Amino acid sequence: MKAGNFELIEVLHQFPAQENAVYRKELCIVDWFGNGPKYDIRGWNDDHTKMTKGISMTEEEFRELIGFGKTFLEQK
């Protein structure tokens, strides 16, 4: 889906919706302002025309986050 300042390239994962929530958290690949695709986590409405604040990461940053998450959870 392409809109004014972003192109939603792919929805990788939808997190479980919270009861009565307007927005659903998703892990997506998004191109913001034509700067190339980034991994992106934020809430989206059903037709992906509105979103909440979120975070965008390069592939390197995303891999680092995943590595940290695995290490962190293994220590618990």
ZIVENVEN-V599936 format. One record per residue. RES is the residue in one letter. PHI is phi in radians with two decimals (999 if undefined). Layout:
res=RES phi=PHI
res=RES phi=PHI
This chain:
res=M phi=999
res=K phi=-1.93
res=A phi=-2.26
res=G phi=-0.66
res=N phi=-1.95
res=F phi=-2.63
res=E phi=-2.21
res=L phi=-1.41
res=I phi=-1.47
res=E phi=-2.76
res=V phi=-1.62
res=L phi=-1.54
res=H phi=-2.75
res=Q phi=-1.92
res=F phi=-1.33
res=P phi=-0.96
res=A phi=-1.28
res=Q phi=-1.50
res=E phi=-1.01
res=N phi=1.10
res=A phi=-1.41
res=V phi=-1.44
res=Y phi=-1.95
res=R phi=-2.12
res=K phi=-1.18
res=E phi=-2.45
res=L phi=-1.75
res=C phi=-2.31
res=I phi=-1.89
res=V phi=-2.29
res=D phi=-1.80
res=W phi=-1.64
res=F phi=0.97
res=G phi=1.23
res=N phi=-1.63
res=G phi=1.68
res=P phi=-1.20
res=K phi=-2.39
res=Y phi=-1.31
res=D phi=-2.48
res=I phi=-2.12
res=R phi=-2.93
res=G phi=-1.50
res=W phi=-2.22
res=N phi=-1.38
res=D phi=-1.04
res=D phi=-1.75
res=H phi=1.01
res=T phi=-1.80
res=K phi=-2.33
res=M phi=-2.54
res=T phi=-1.64
res=K phi=-1.13
res=G phi=-2.72
res=I phi=-2.37
res=S phi=-2.04
res=M phi=-2.40
res=T phi=-1.23
res=E phi=-1.06
res=E phi=-1.08
res=E phi=-1.13
res=F phi=-1.14
res=R phi=-1.08
res=E phi=-1.11
res=L phi=-1.09
res=I phi=-1.09
res=G phi=-1.07
res=F phi=-1.10
res=G phi=-1.04
res=K phi=-1.07
res=T phi=-1.08
res=F phi=-1.06
res=L phi=-1.23
res=E phi=-1.19
res=Q phi=-1.40
res=K phi=-1.44
